[in-house]
Amino acid sequence: MMTSRAEYRLLLRQDNADLRLTEKGYQVGLISEERYQDLKTKERQIAEEMERVDHENIGGTEVVQKFLEAHESTLLKSGTTIGELVRRPELDYEMLAEIDKNRPQYSAGVREQVNINIKYQGYIRRQMKQVEQFKKMENKRIPKDINYDEVGSLRIEAVQKLKNSSRFPSDRHPVFPVCHRRIFPYCSYIWNPEIENKVKSCGKRMFGRRNVNIEF
């Protein structure tokens, strides 16, 4: 499967496939108890290490400053955490082992997940929020009389496909992954009379444009 077709590429990664799928395999009897317990141990270790790294303070000692200088990273003017250093683009979790004296010994898989989850934490959290938002909307049916031509920023191909869909667009078709971001405001306008009145008071009919601010 091409990841370019995936709606949430930051979450559906090859490196976290075991974390996403092992429990599902265990539930249907494809995964042994031993492997499942290994997964739970890995999850616990990742969570514990991320918590430690985000609270492990490190000062601007001579050793630390020399390390940062050697890796062409900005020197510290005050104390910081290991987590903040991991987030620097020129550094990563593995490199910081040299100055992280309290680091426990973990497997390569745990170390990889700690590095990825800390370095891209903001992006991952934002995408998880998008997933939760989508879950709230995916079971809603699109009104049969919806006029897709009024929804701004939709491609002609998307409009044609959506006209043949009776449910909210999902990732089942390659044209749909980004469509719901365009249709959310428009459907909120239909489902919520208060939003409808707000939009009418602004005299706007086209959606998806920057100057239309709709909260839902």
Buried (B, 14 or more C-beta within 10 A) or exposed (E): EEEEEBBBEBBBBEEBEBBEEBBEBBEEEEBEEEEBEBBEEBBEBBEBBBEBBBEBEBEBEEEBBEBBEEBEBEEBEEEBBBBBBBBBEEBBBEBBEEBBEEBEEBEEBBBBBBBBBBBBBEEBEEBEEBEEBBEEBEEEEBEEEBEBEEBBBBEEEBBEBBEEBEEBBBBEBEBBBBBBBBBBBBBBBBEBEEBEEBBEEEEBEEBBEEEBEBEE
